[in-house]
Amino acid sequence: MRLLLLVAAIALVWWSLRLLRASPNRKRSHHTETENMVACHHCGLHVPEGEAVARNGRYYCNKTHAEEETP
Ligand SMILES: [Zn+2]
C-alpha cells in the first residue's frame, strides 16, 4: 500500500512540473494585447495604432475626423 502512495506522489509531482513548463508558452501568444493605443486628435477617442488614421503626424479614429481637421 505504501508503494502505491509513493508512485501516486511521484506521478503528481511529475504532472505538476509538466504543467509549470507548459505555461510560459501560453503567455507568448497574447502579443496583440500590448498594441499601442493612440488618442484621436479630433474627439479624443482611444483606438489601436494599427486601426487609427494618421495625418500630419497626428492620429484620428476615422477618416471623417482626419478630413475635418486637415482641409
Ligand atoms: Zn475621432
N, CA, C, O and the ligand as a Tripos MOL2 file, in Angstrom:
@<TRIPOS>MOLECULE
protein
  285   283    72     0     0
PROTEIN
NO_CHARGES

@<TRIPOS>ATOM
      1 N           0.8280   -1.2130    0.0000 N.3       1 MET1
      2 CA          0.0000    0.0000    0.0000 C.3       1 MET1
      3 C           0.8630    1.2630    0.0000 C.2       1 MET1
      4 O           0.5290    2.2380   -0.6740 O.2       1 MET1
      5 N           1.9880    1.2530    0.7640 N.am      2 ARG2
      6 CA          2.8780    2.4240    0.8120 C.3       2 ARG2
      7 C           3.5140    2.6960   -0.5490 C.2       2 ARG2
      8 O           3.7000    3.8500   -0.9370 O.2       2 ARG2
      9 N           3.8450    1.6270   -1.2660 N.am      3 LEU3
     10 CA          4.4710    1.7570   -2.5830 C.3       3 LEU3
     11 C           3.5200    2.4430   -3.5580 C.2       3 LEU3
     12 O           3.9350    3.2640   -4.3760 O.2       3 LEU3
     13 N           2.2240    2.0900   -3.4580 N.am      4 LEU4
     14 CA          1.2050    2.6770   -4.3340 C.3       4 LEU4
     15 C           1.0970    4.1750   -4.0900 C.2       4 LEU4
     16 O           0.9700    4.9580   -5.0310 O.2       4 LEU4
     17 N           1.1500    4.5800   -2.7900 N.am      5 LEU5
     18 CA          1.0920    6.0050   -2.4360 C.3       5 LEU5
     19 C           2.3140    6.7470   -2.9640 C.2       5 LEU5
     20 O           2.2060    7.8820   -3.4270 O.2       5 LEU5
     21 N           3.4900    6.0950   -2.8910 N.am      6 LEU6
     22 CA          4.7380    6.6920   -3.3740 C.3       6 LEU6
     23 C           4.6830    6.9180   -4.8850 C.2       6 LEU6
     24 O           5.0920    7.9700   -5.3780 O.2       6 LEU6
     25 N           4.1800    5.9350   -5.6060 N.am      7 VAL7
     26 CA          4.0430    6.0400   -7.0650 C.3       7 VAL7
     27 C           3.0620    7.1620   -7.4200 C.2       7 VAL7
     28 O           3.3020    7.9210   -8.3590 O.2       7 VAL7
     29 N           1.9680    7.2660   -6.6770 N.am      8 ALA8
     30 CA          0.9720    8.3010   -6.9060 C.3       8 ALA8
     31 C           1.5690    9.6860   -6.6420 C.2       8 ALA8
     32 O           1.2960   10.6300   -7.3830 O.2       8 ALA8
     33 N           2.3880    9.8090   -5.5840 N.am      9 ALA9
     34 CA          3.0280   11.0830   -5.2400 C.3       9 ALA9
     35 C           4.0130   11.5000   -6.3250 C.2       9 ALA9
     36 O           4.0600   12.6720   -6.6960 O.2       9 ALA9
     37 N           4.8030   10.5550   -6.8390 N.am     10 ILE10
     38 CA          5.7720   10.8400   -7.9020 C.3      10 ILE10
     39 C           5.0380   11.2920   -9.1750 C.2      10 ILE10
     40 O           5.4610   12.2280   -9.8520 O.2      10 ILE10
     41 N           3.9440   10.6130   -9.4780 N.am     11 ALA11
     42 CA          3.1500   10.9520  -10.6580 C.3      11 ALA11
     43 C           2.5700   12.3540  -10.5470 C.2      11 ALA11
     44 O           2.5080   13.0890  -11.5330 O.2      11 ALA11
     45 N           2.1480   12.7200   -9.3410 N.am     12 LEU12
     46 CA          1.5670   14.0480   -9.1060 C.3      12 LEU12
     47 C           2.6200   15.1430   -9.2800 C.2      12 LEU12
     48 O           2.3490   16.1840   -9.8780 O.2      12 LEU12
     49 N           3.8350   14.8960   -8.7470 N.am     13 VAL13
     50 CA          4.9370   15.8660   -8.8730 C.3      13 VAL13
     51 C           5.3310   16.0250  -10.3390 C.2      13 VAL13
     52 O           5.5350   17.1430  -10.8120 O.2      13 VAL13
     53 N           5.4380   14.8990  -11.0630 N.am     14 TRP14
     54 CA          5.8150   14.9150  -12.4820 C.3      14 TRP14
     55 C           4.7780   15.6650  -13.3140 C.2      14 TRP14
     56 O           5.1170   16.4010  -14.2400 O.2      14 TRP14
     57 N           3.4970   15.4610  -12.9620 N.am     15 TRP15
     58 CA          2.3970   16.0970  -13.6970 C.3      15 TRP15
     59 C           2.3780   17.6090  -13.4690 C.2      15 TRP15
     60 O           2.1440   18.3810  -14.3980 O.2      15 TRP15
     61 N           2.6330   18.0350  -12.1900 N.am     16 SER16
     62 CA          2.6280   19.4740  -11.8910 C.3      16 SER16
     63 C           3.8500   20.1700  -12.5060 C.2      16 SER16
     64 O           3.7590   21.3310  -12.9060 O.2      16 SER16
     65 N           4.9810   19.4790  -12.5830 N.am     17 LEU17
     66 CA          6.1690   20.0430  -13.2350 C.3      17 LEU17
     67 C           5.9230   20.2350  -14.7300 C.2      17 LEU17
     68 O           6.3820   21.2110  -15.3240 O.2      17 LEU17
     69 N           5.1930   19.2940  -15.3280 N.am     18 ARG18
     70 CA          4.8670   19.3940  -16.7500 C.3      18 ARG18
     71 C           3.9660   20.5950  -17.0160 C.2      18 ARG18
     72 O           4.1220   21.2800  -18.0270 O.2      18 ARG18
     73 N           3.0140   20.8530  -16.0980 N.am     19 LEU19
     74 CA          2.1030   21.9910  -16.2330 C.3      19 LEU19
     75 C           2.8670   23.3090  -16.1060 C.2      19 LEU19
     76 O           2.5920   24.2600  -16.8380 O.2      19 LEU19
     77 N           3.8340   23.3660  -15.1690 N.am     20 LEU20
     78 CA          4.6310   24.5790  -14.9670 C.3      20 LEU20
     79 C           5.4900   24.9010  -16.1890 C.2      20 LEU20
     80 O           5.6730   26.0660  -16.5410 O.2      20 LEU20
     81 N           6.0150   23.8560  -16.8310 N.am     21 ARG21
     82 CA          6.8420   24.0600  -18.0210 C.3      21 ARG21
     83 C           6.0200   24.5150  -19.2160 C.2      21 ARG21
     84 O           6.5280   25.2320  -20.0790 O.2      21 ARG21
     85 N           4.7540   24.1050  -19.2800 N.am     22 ALA22
     86 CA          3.8980   24.4290  -20.4270 C.3      22 ALA22
     87 C           3.3390   25.8450  -20.3510 C.2      22 ALA22
     88 O           2.9960   26.4180  -21.3850 O.2      22 ALA22
     89 N           3.2370   26.4250  -19.1560 N.am     23 SER23
     90 CA          2.5880   27.7310  -19.0010 C.3      23 SER23
     91 C           3.2830   28.9090  -19.6960 C.2      23 SER23
     92 O           2.5760   29.7670  -20.2240 O.2      23 SER23
     93 N           4.6360   29.0120  -19.7320 N.am     24 PRO24
     94 CA          5.2240   30.1890  -20.4050 C.3      24 PRO24
     95 C           4.8760   30.2760  -21.8860 C.2      24 PRO24
     96 O           4.7970   31.3790  -22.4280 O.2      24 PRO24
     97 N           4.6670   29.1450  -22.5560 N.am     25 ASN25
     98 CA          4.3270   29.1470  -23.9770 C.3      25 ASN25
     99 C           2.9580   29.7730  -24.2340 C.2      25 ASN25
    100 O           2.7390   30.3940  -25.2740 O.2      25 ASN25
    101 N           2.0370   29.6050  -23.2800 N.am     26 ARG26
    102 CA          0.6960   30.1670  -23.4330 C.3      26 ARG26
    103 C           0.7370   31.6910  -23.3680 C.2      26 ARG26
    104 O          -0.0060   32.3630  -24.0820 O.2      26 ARG26
    105 N           1.6060   32.2420  -22.5100 N.am     27 LYS27
    106 CA          1.6810   33.6950  -22.3350 C.3      27 LYS27
    107 C           2.2050   34.3970  -23.5930 C.2      27 LYS27
    108 O           1.8130   35.5300  -23.8750 O.2      27 LYS27
    109 N           3.0770   33.7400  -24.3420 N.am     28 ARG28
    110 CA          3.6900   34.3460  -25.5270 C.3      28 ARG28
    111 C           2.6820   34.6290  -26.6360 C.2      28 ARG28
    112 O           2.9050   35.5100  -27.4660 O.2      28 ARG28
    113 N           1.5730   33.8850  -26.6580 N.am     29 SER29
    114 CA          0.6060   34.0390  -27.7470 C.3      29 SER29
    115 C          -0.2250   35.3240  -27.6290 C.2      29 SER29
    116 O          -0.8760   35.7240  -28.5930 O.2      29 SER29
    117 N          -0.2090   35.9770  -26.4470 N.am     30 HIS30
    118 CA         -1.0260   37.1820  -26.2490 C.3      30 HIS30
    119 C          -0.2600   38.4590  -26.6000 C.2      30 HIS30
    120 O          -0.2600   39.4090  -25.8170 O.2      30 HIS30
    121 N           0.3960   38.4960  -27.7730 N.am     31 HIS31
    122 CA          1.1810   39.6810  -28.1210 C.3      31 HIS31
    123 C           0.3190   40.8240  -28.6390 C.2      31 HIS31
    124 O           0.7820   41.9650  -28.6730 O.2      31 HIS31
    125 N          -0.9310   40.5510  -29.0460 N.am     32 THR32
    126 CA         -1.7980   41.5960  -29.5920 C.3      32 THR32
    127 C          -2.3230   42.5370  -28.5020 C.2      32 THR32
    128 O          -2.7160   43.6660  -28.7960 O.2      32 THR32
    129 N          -2.3310   42.0690  -27.2220 N.am     33 GLU33
    130 CA         -2.8460   42.8870  -26.1270 C.3      33 GLU33
    131 C          -1.9710   44.1060  -25.8550 C.2      33 GLU33
    132 O          -2.4490   45.1010  -25.3110 O.2      33 GLU33
    133 N          -0.6880   44.0360  -26.2290 N.am     34 THR34
    134 CA          0.2410   45.1140  -25.9170 C.3      34 THR34
    135 C           0.3120   46.1610  -27.0360 C.2      34 THR34
    136 O           1.2350   46.9760  -27.0410 O.2      34 THR34
    137 N          -0.6340   46.1620  -27.9800 N.am     35 GLU35
    138 CA         -0.6110   47.1270  -29.0850 C.3      35 GLU35
    139 C          -0.7800   48.5510  -28.5460 C.2      35 GLU35
    140 O          -1.5720   48.7870  -27.6340 O.2      35 GLU35
    141 N          -0.0330   49.4880  -29.1170 N.am     36 ASN36
    142 CA         -0.0330   50.8720  -28.6600 C.3      36 ASN36
    143 C          -1.3750   51.5510  -28.9710 C.2      36 ASN36
    144 O          -1.8780   51.4560  -30.0900 O.2      36 ASN36
    145 N          -1.9470   52.2360  -27.9710 N.am     37 MET37
    146 CA         -3.2070   52.9510  -28.1470 C.3      37 MET37
    147 C          -2.9160   54.4300  -28.3790 C.2      37 MET37
    148 O          -2.0770   55.0200  -27.6980 O.2      37 MET37
    149 N          -3.6180   55.0260  -29.3500 N.am     38 VAL38
    150 CA         -3.4400   56.4510  -29.6360 C.3      38 VAL38
    151 C          -4.7900   57.1640  -29.5060 C.2      38 VAL38
    152 O          -5.8400   56.5700  -29.7500 O.2      38 VAL38
    153 N          -4.7510   58.4450  -29.1180 N.am     39 ALA39
    154 CA         -5.9770   59.2270  -28.9530 C.3      39 ALA39
    155 C          -6.2800   60.0070  -30.2270 C.2      39 ALA39
    156 O          -5.3730   60.5630  -30.8470 O.2      39 ALA39
    157 N          -7.5520   60.0490  -30.6210 N.am     40 CYS40
    158 CA         -7.9870   60.8170  -31.7890 C.3      40 CYS40
    159 C          -7.7930   62.3030  -31.4940 C.2      40 CYS40
    160 O          -8.2140   62.7860  -30.4430 O.2      40 CYS40
    161 N          -7.1540   63.0320  -32.4210 N.am     41 HIS41
    162 CA         -6.8890   64.4570  -32.2060 C.3      41 HIS41
    163 C          -8.1790   65.2760  -32.2740 C.2      41 HIS41
    164 O          -8.2160   66.3960  -31.7650 O.2      41 HIS41
    165 N          -9.2120   64.7550  -32.8770 N.am     42 HIS42
    166 CA        -10.4780   65.4790  -33.0480 C.3      42 HIS42
    167 C         -11.4290   65.2610  -31.8640 C.2      42 HIS42
    168 O         -11.9460   66.2310  -31.3090 O.2      42 HIS42
    169 N         -11.6660   64.0070  -31.4710 N.am     43 CYS43
    170 CA        -12.6420   63.7150  -30.4180 C.3      43 CYS43
    171 C         -12.0410   63.0860  -29.1590 C.2      43 CYS43
    172 O         -12.7220   62.9720  -28.1400 O.2      43 CYS43
    173 N         -10.7610   62.6740  -29.2220 N.am     44 GLY44
    174 CA        -10.1060   62.1290  -28.0420 C.3      44 GLY44
    175 C         -10.3410   60.6430  -27.8120 C.2      44 GLY44
    176 O          -9.8940   60.0980  -26.8040 O.2      44 GLY44
    177 N         -11.0300   59.9850  -28.7230 N.am     45 LEU45
    178 CA        -11.2900   58.5470  -28.5990 C.3      45 LEU45
    179 C          -9.9920   57.7560  -28.7610 C.2      45 LEU45
    180 O          -9.1820   58.0490  -29.6410 O.2      45 LEU45
    181 N          -9.8020   56.7450  -27.8990 N.am     46 HIS46
    182 CA         -8.5960   55.9220  -27.9660 C.3      46 HIS46
    183 C          -8.8110   54.7280  -28.8830 C.2      46 HIS46
    184 O          -9.7440   53.9480  -28.6940 O.2      46 HIS46
    185 N          -7.9390   54.5910  -29.8790 N.am     47 VAL47
    186 CA         -8.0050   53.4870  -30.8410 C.3      47 VAL47
    187 C          -6.6190   52.8530  -30.9710 C.2      47 VAL47
    188 O          -5.6140   53.5320  -30.7630 O.2      47 VAL47
    189 N          -6.5470   51.5390  -31.3180 N.am     48 PRO48
    190 CA         -5.2400   50.9100  -31.5500 C.3      48 PRO48
    191 C          -4.5080   51.5990  -32.7060 C.2      48 PRO48
    192 O          -5.1310   51.9890  -33.6930 O.2      48 PRO48
    193 N          -3.1790   51.7480  -32.5810 N.am     49 GLU49
    194 CA         -2.3780   52.4610  -33.5770 C.3      49 GLU49
    195 C          -2.5610   51.8790  -34.9750 C.2      49 GLU49
    196 O          -2.5300   52.6180  -35.9580 O.2      49 GLU49
    197 N          -2.7520   50.5610  -35.0750 N.am     50 GLY50
    198 CA         -2.9300   49.9160  -36.3660 C.3      50 GLY50
    199 C          -4.2320   50.2940  -37.0600 C.2      50 GLY50
    200 O          -4.3090   50.2750  -38.2890 O.2      50 GLY50
    201 N          -5.2750   50.6450  -36.2670 N.am     51 GLU51
    202 CA         -6.5780   50.9940  -36.8340 C.3      51 GLU51
    203 C          -6.7600   52.4950  -36.9960 C.2      51 GLU51
    204 O          -7.6960   52.9290  -37.6690 O.2      51 GLU51
    205 N          -5.8740   53.3080  -36.3880 N.am     52 ALA52
    206 CA         -6.0200   54.7620  -36.4390 C.3      52 ALA52
    207 C          -5.6210   55.3100  -37.8050 C.2      52 ALA52
    208 O          -4.8320   54.7000  -38.5270 O.2      52 ALA52
    209 N          -6.1930   56.5000  -38.1550 N.am     53 VAL53
    210 CA         -5.8610   57.1890  -39.4090 C.3      53 VAL53
    211 C          -4.8010   58.2410  -39.0800 C.2      53 VAL53
    212 O          -5.0530   59.1410  -38.2800 O.2      53 VAL53
    213 N          -3.6200   58.1360  -39.6910 N.am     54 ALA54
    214 CA         -2.5320   59.0780  -39.4210 C.3      54 ALA54
    215 C          -2.5300   60.1960  -40.4580 C.2      54 ALA54
    216 O          -2.5420   59.9390  -41.6620 O.2      54 ALA54
    217 N          -2.5140   61.4590  -39.9720 N.am     55 ARG55
    218 CA         -2.4740   62.6480  -40.8450 C.3      55 ARG55
    219 C          -1.5640   63.6890  -40.2020 C.2      55 ARG55
    220 O          -1.7760   64.0720  -39.0510 O.2      55 ARG55
    221 N          -0.5470   64.1510  -40.9380 N.am     56 ASN56
    222 CA          0.3930   65.1880  -40.4670 C.3      56 ASN56
    223 C           0.9540   64.8650  -39.0750 C.2      56 ASN56
    224 O           1.0820   65.7560  -38.2350 O.2      56 ASN56
    225 N           1.2860   63.5910  -38.8330 N.am     57 GLY57
    226 CA          1.8510   63.1900  -37.5570 C.3      57 GLY57
    227 C           0.8480   63.0850  -36.4220 C.2      57 GLY57
    228 O           1.2340   62.8390  -35.2790 O.2      57 GLY57
    229 N          -0.4440   63.2680  -36.7190 N.am     58 ARG58
    230 CA         -1.4990   63.1370  -35.7070 C.3      58 ARG58
    231 C          -2.3710   61.9400  -36.0450 C.2      58 ARG58
    232 O          -2.4400   61.4980  -37.1910 O.2      58 ARG58
    233 N          -3.0460   61.4210  -35.0010 N.am     59 TYR59
    234 CA         -3.8930   60.2410  -35.1960 C.3      59 TYR59
    235 C          -5.3620   60.6000  -35.0410 C.2      59 TYR59
    236 O          -5.7360   61.4370  -34.2190 O.2      59 TYR59
    237 N          -6.1890   59.9420  -35.8560 N.am     60 TYR60
    238 CA         -7.6390   60.1390  -35.7980 C.3      60 TYR60
    239 C          -8.3380   58.7870  -35.7770 C.2      60 TYR60
    240 O          -7.8160   57.8000  -36.2950 O.2      60 TYR60
    241 N          -9.5430   58.7490  -35.1620 N.am     61 CYS61
    242 CA        -10.2450   57.4670  -35.0180 C.3      61 CYS61
    243 C         -10.8540   56.9990  -36.3340 C.2      61 CYS61
    244 O         -11.0240   55.7980  -36.5410 O.2      61 CYS61
    245 N         -11.1840   57.9330  -37.2260 N.am     62 ASN62
    246 CA        -11.6920   57.5420  -38.5450 C.3      62 ASN62
    247 C         -11.3360   58.6080  -39.5810 C.2      62 ASN62
    248 O         -10.8310   59.6760  -39.2360 O.2      62 ASN62
    249 N         -11.6070   58.3040  -40.8710 N.am     63 LYS63
    250 CA        -11.2630   59.1950  -41.9820 C.3      63 LYS63
    251 C         -11.9820   60.5420  -41.8880 C.2      63 LYS63
    252 O         -11.3980   61.5780  -42.2070 O.2      63 LYS63
    253 N         -13.2480   60.5340  -41.4510 N.am     64 THR64
    254 CA        -14.0560   61.7550  -41.3600 C.3      64 THR64
    255 C         -13.4120   62.7620  -40.4200 C.2      64 THR64
    256 O         -13.3150   63.9430  -40.7550 O.2      64 THR64
    257 N         -12.9700   62.3170  -39.2490 N.am     65 HIS65
    258 CA        -12.3240   63.2080  -38.2810 C.3      65 HIS65
    259 C         -11.0000   63.7320  -38.8220 C.2      65 HIS65
    260 O         -10.6480   64.8840  -38.5720 O.2      65 HIS65
    261 N         -10.2620   62.9070  -39.5570 N.am     66 ALA66
    262 CA         -8.9880   63.3300  -40.1550 C.3      66 ALA66
    263 C          -9.2130   64.4110  -41.2060 C.2      66 ALA66
    264 O          -8.4250   65.3520  -41.3020 O.2      66 ALA66
    265 N         -10.2920   64.2840  -42.0040 N.am     67 GLU67
    266 CA        -10.5930   65.2630  -43.0470 C.3      67 GLU67
    267 C         -11.1220   66.5760  -42.4680 C.2      67 GLU67
    268 O         -10.8960   67.6440  -43.0360 O.2      67 GLU67
    269 N         -11.8300   66.4920  -41.3350 N.am     68 GLU68
    270 CA        -12.3560   67.7040  -40.6950 C.3      68 GLU68
    271 C         -11.2290   68.5700  -40.1150 C.2      68 GLU68
    272 O         -11.3210   69.7980  -40.1070 O.2      68 GLU68
    273 N         -10.1730   67.9190  -39.6330 N.am     69 GLU69
    274 CA         -9.0650   68.6500  -39.0290 C.3      69 GLU69
    275 C          -8.0810   69.1660  -40.0760 C.2      69 GLU69
    276 O          -7.4580   70.2100  -39.8800 O.2      69 GLU69
    277 N          -7.9360   68.4350  -41.1910 N.am     70 THR70
    278 CA         -6.9690   68.8310  -42.2300 C.3      70 THR70
    279 C          -7.7090   69.0970  -43.5410 C.2      70 THR70
    280 O          -8.1170   68.1510  -44.2130 O.2      70 THR70
    281 N          -7.8900   70.3720  -43.9190 N.am     71 PRO71
    282 CA         -8.6150   70.7010  -45.1430 C.3      71 PRO71
    283 C          -7.8160   70.3760  -46.4120 C.2      71 PRO71
    284 O          -8.3000   70.5990  -47.5210 O.2      71 PRO71
    285 ZN        -12.3770   60.9720  -33.5760 Zn       72 ZN72
@<TRIPOS>BOND
     1     1     2 1
     2     2     3 1
     3     3     4 2
     4     3     5 am
     5     5     6 1
     6     6     7 1
     7     7     8 2
     8     7     9 am
     9     9    10 1
    10    10    11 1
    11    11    12 2
    12    11    13 am
    13    13    14 1
    14    14    15 1
    15    15    16 2
    16    15    17 am
    17    17    18 1
    18    18    19 1
    19    19    20 2
    20    19    21 am
    21    21    22 1
    22    22    23 1
    23    23    24 2
    24    23    25 am
    25    25    26 1
    26    26    27 1
    27    27    28 2
    28    27    29 am
    29    29    30 1
    30    30    31 1
    31    31    32 2
    32    31    33 am
    33    33    34 1
    34    34    35 1
    35    35    36 2
    36    35    37 am
    37    37    38 1
    38    38    39 1
    39    39    40 2
    40    39    41 am
    41    41    42 1
    42    42    43 1
    43    43    44 2
    44    43    45 am
    45    45    46 1
    46    46    47 1
    47    47    48 2
    48    47    49 am
    49    49    50 1
    50    50    51 1
    51    51    52 2
    52    51    53 am
    53    53    54 1
    54    54    55 1
    55    55    56 2
    56    55    57 am
    57    57    58 1
    58    58    59 1
    59    59    60 2
    60    59    61 am
    61    61    62 1
    62    62    63 1
    63    63    64 2
    64    63    65 am
    65    65    66 1
    66    66    67 1
    67    67    68 2
    68    67    69 am
    69    69    70 1
    70    70    71 1
    71    71    72 2
    72    71    73 am
    73    73    74 1
    74    74    75 1
    75    75    76 2
    76    75    77 am
    77    77    78 1
    78    78    79 1
    79    79    80 2
    80    79    81 am
    81    81    82 1
    82    82    83 1
    83    83    84 2
    84    83    85 am
    85    85    86 1
    86    86    87 1
    87    87    88 2
    88    87    89 am
    89    89    90 1
    90    90    91 1
    91    91    92 2
    92    91    93 am
    93    93    94 1
    94    94    95 1
    95    95    96 2
    96    95    97 am
    97    97    98 1
    98    98    99 1
    99    99   100 2
   100    99   101 am
   101   101   102 1
   102   102   103 1
   103   103   104 2
   104   103   105 am
   105   105   106 1
   106   106   107 1
   107   107   108 2
   108   107   109 am
   109   109   110 1
   110   110   111 1
   111   111   112 2
   112   111   113 am
   113   113   114 1
   114   114   115 1
   115   115   116 2
   116   115   117 am
   117   117   118 1
   118   118   119 1
   119   119   120 2
   120   119   121 am
   121   121   122 1
   122   122   123 1
   123   123   124 2
   124   123   125 am
   125   125   126 1
   126   126   127 1
   127   127   128 2
   128   127   129 am
   129   129   130 1
   130   130   131 1
   131   131   132 2
   132   131   133 am
   133   133   134 1
   134   134   135 1
   135   135   136 2
   136   135   137 am
   137   137   138 1
   138   138   139 1
   139   139   140 2
   140   139   141 am
   141   141   142 1
   142   142   143 1
   143   143   144 2
   144   143   145 am
   145   145   146 1
   146   146   147 1
   147   147   148 2
   148   147   149 am
   149   149   150 1
   150   150   151 1
   151   151   152 2
   152   151   153 am
   153   153   154 1
   154   154   155 1
   155   155   156 2
   156   155   157 am
   157   157   158 1
   158   158   159 1
   159   159   160 2
   160   159   161 am
   161   161   162 1
   162   162   163 1
   163   163   164 2
   164   163   165 am
   165   165   166 1
   166   166   167 1
   167   167   168 2
   168   167   169 am
   169   169   170 1
   170   170   171 1
   171   171   172 2
   172   171   173 am
   173   173   174 1
   174   174   175 1
   175   175   176 2
   176   175   177 am
   177   177   178 1
   178   178   179 1
   179   179   180 2
   180   179   181 am
   181   181   182 1
   182   182   183 1
   183   183   184 2
   184   183   185 am
   185   185   186 1
   186   186   187 1
   187   187   188 2
   188   187   189 am
   189   189   190 1
   190   190   191 1
   191   191   192 2
   192   191   193 am
   193   193   194 1
   194   194   195 1
   195   195   196 2
   196   195   197 am
   197   197   198 1
   198   198   199 1
   199   199   200 2
   200   199   201 am
   201   201   202 1
   202   202   203 1
   203   203   204 2
   204   203   205 am
   205   205   206 1
   206   206   207 1
   207   207   208 2
   208   207   209 am
   209   209   210 1
   210   210   211 1
   211   211   212 2
   212   211   213 am
   213   213   214 1
   214   214   215 1
   215   215   216 2
   216   215   217 am
   217   217   218 1
   218   218   219 1
   219   219   220 2
   220   219   221 am
   221   221   222 1
   222   222   223 1
   223   223   224 2
   224   223   225 am
   225   225   226 1
   226   226   227 1
   227   227   228 2
   228   227   229 am
   229   229   230 1
   230   230   231 1
   231   231   232 2
   232   231   233 am
   233   233   234 1
   234   234   235 1
   235   235   236 2
   236   235   237 am
   237   237   238 1
   238   238   239 1
   239   239   240 2
   240   239   241 am
   241   241   242 1
   242   242   243 1
   243   243   244 2
   244   243   245 am
   245   245   246 1
   246   246   247 1
   247   247   248 2
   248   247   249 am
   249   249   250 1
   250   250   251 1
   251   251   252 2
   252   251   253 am
   253   253   254 1
   254   254   255 1
   255   255   256 2
   256   255   257 am
   257   257   258 1
   258   258   259 1
   259   259   260 2
   260   259   261 am
   261   261   262 1
   262   262   263 1
   263   263   264 2
   264   263   265 am
   265   265   266 1
   266   266   267 1
   267   267   268 2
   268   267   269 am
   269   269   270 1
   270   270   271 1
   271   271   272 2
   272   271   273 am
   273   273   274 1
   274   274   275 1
   275   275   276 2
   276   275   277 am
   277   277   278 1
   278   278   279 1
   279   279   280 2
   280   279   281 am
   281   281   282 1
   282   282   283 1
   283   283   284 2
@<TRIPOS>SUBSTRUCTURE
     1 MET1         2 RESIDUE 1 A MET
     2 ARG2         6 RESIDUE 1 A ARG
     3 LEU3        10 RESIDUE 1 A LEU
     4 LEU4        14 RESIDUE 1 A LEU
     5 LEU5        18 RESIDUE 1 A LEU
     6 LEU6        22 RESIDUE 1 A LEU
     7 VAL7        26 RESIDUE 1 A VAL
     8 ALA8        30 RESIDUE 1 A ALA
     9 ALA9        34 RESIDUE 1 A ALA
    10 ILE10       38 RESIDUE 1 A ILE
    11 ALA11       42 RESIDUE 1 A ALA
    12 LEU12       46 RESIDUE 1 A LEU
    13 VAL13       50 RESIDUE 1 A VAL
    14 TRP14       54 RESIDUE 1 A TRP
    15 TRP15       58 RESIDUE 1 A TRP
    16 SER16       62 RESIDUE 1 A SER
    17 LEU17       66 RESIDUE 1 A LEU
    18 ARG18       70 RESIDUE 1 A ARG
    19 LEU19       74 RESIDUE 1 A LEU
    20 LEU20       78 RESIDUE 1 A LEU
    21 ARG21       82 RESIDUE 1 A ARG
    22 ALA22       86 RESIDUE 1 A ALA
    23 SER23       90 RESIDUE 1 A SER
    24 PRO24       94 RESIDUE 1 A PRO
    25 ASN25       98 RESIDUE 1 A ASN
    26 ARG26      102 RESIDUE 1 A ARG
    27 LYS27      106 RESIDUE 1 A LYS
    28 ARG28      110 RESIDUE 1 A ARG
    29 SER29      114 RESIDUE 1 A SER
    30 HIS30      118 RESIDUE 1 A HIS
    31 HIS31      122 RESIDUE 1 A HIS
    32 THR32      126 RESIDUE 1 A THR
    33 GLU33      130 RESIDUE 1 A GLU
    34 THR34      134 RESIDUE 1 A THR
    35 GLU35      138 RESIDUE 1 A GLU
    36 ASN36      142 RESIDUE 1 A ASN
    37 MET37      146 RESIDUE 1 A MET
    38 VAL38      150 RESIDUE 1 A VAL
    39 ALA39      154 RESIDUE 1 A ALA
    40 CYS40      158 RESIDUE 1 A CYS
    41 HIS41      162 RESIDUE 1 A HIS
    42 HIS42      166 RESIDUE 1 A HIS
    43 CYS43      170 RESIDUE 1 A CYS
    44 GLY44      174 RESIDUE 1 A GLY
    45 LEU45      178 RESIDUE 1 A LEU
    46 HIS46      182 RESIDUE 1 A HIS
    47 VAL47      186 RESIDUE 1 A VAL
    48 PRO48      190 RESIDUE 1 A PRO
    49 GLU49      194 RESIDUE 1 A GLU
    50 GLY50      198 RESIDUE 1 A GLY
    51 GLU51      202 RESIDUE 1 A GLU
    52 ALA52      206 RESIDUE 1 A ALA
    53 VAL53      210 RESIDUE 1 A VAL
    54 ALA54      214 RESIDUE 1 A ALA
    55 ARG55      218 RESIDUE 1 A ARG
    56 ASN56      222 RESIDUE 1 A ASN
    57 GLY57      226 RESIDUE 1 A GLY
    58 ARG58      230 RESIDUE 1 A ARG
    59 TYR59      234 RESIDUE 1 A TYR
    60 TYR60      238 RESIDUE 1 A TYR
    61 CYS61      242 RESIDUE 1 A CYS
    62 ASN62      246 RESIDUE 1 A ASN
    63 LYS63      250 RESIDUE 1 A LYS
    64 THR64      254 RESIDUE 1 A THR
    65 HIS65      258 RESIDUE 1 A HIS
    66 ALA66      262 RESIDUE 1 A ALA
    67 GLU67      266 RESIDUE 1 A GLU
    68 GLU68      270 RESIDUE 1 A GLU
    69 GLU69      274 RESIDUE 1 A GLU
    70 THR70      278 RESIDUE 1 A THR
    71 PRO71      282 RESIDUE 1 A PRO
    72 ZN72       285 GROUP 0 **** ****
